[in-house]
Structure formats: C-alpha cells, structure tokens
C-alpha cells in the first residue's frame, strides 16, 4: 500500500515540490522523518523564511557579498591549514 504524503511549495506556482511515498510496512513516523529531511535538503524552509518579508536589492547584494567573503575566508583558512 502506497500513500502520497504532503506536498510543500514555496510559492503559488507550485514549482518546487517535496514528495515522499510511504513504503509498505513503513511507519508514519519514519516517513515523516524522511519527508522533513528531504524538505531540509531541498532548502524549502530556508527559502520560505527568506521570502517571508520583502528584501530590498541593496540588502540582497550585501547578503550575497557577505556570503562570498565568508566562502573566500573559509578557502584561505583551508589552504593555510594545508600549509600552502
């Protein structure tokens, strides 16, 4: 017996869905755990939180610049740890 679980979307157009099919003999708790893991991996919750309020272009640019700086800093630290 197979059932479809809840489908989650971040916007009204239903572009990105996460879906989990309950396997034969699988408990609801196990299927729910797989579903929450899949939603987390797909980044649906973080995107929904980010879209909850309007983000001006200047704030978006600053957020992306901070992310680039963090990534570069992490790469430099990794190279320094390797001795290069």
Residue, then its C-alpha position, 0 to 999 in steps of 0.5 A: x500500500x502506497x500513500x502520497x504524503x504532503x506536498x510543500x511549495x514555496x510559492x503559488x506556482x507550485x514549482x518546487x515540490x517535496x514528495x515522499x511515498x510511504x513504503x509498505x510496512x513503513x511507519x508514519x513516523x519514519x516517513x515523516x522523518x524522511x519527508x522533513x529531511x528531504x524538505x531540509x535538503x531541498x532548502x524549502x524552509x530556508x527559502x520560505x523564511x527568506x521570502x517571508x518579508x520583502x528584501x530590498x536589492x541593496x540588502x540582497x547584494x550585501x547578503x550575497x557579498x557577505x556570503x562570498x567573503x565568508x566562502x573566500x575566508x573559509x578557502x584561505x583558512x583551508x589552504x593555510x591549514x594545508x600549509x600552502 
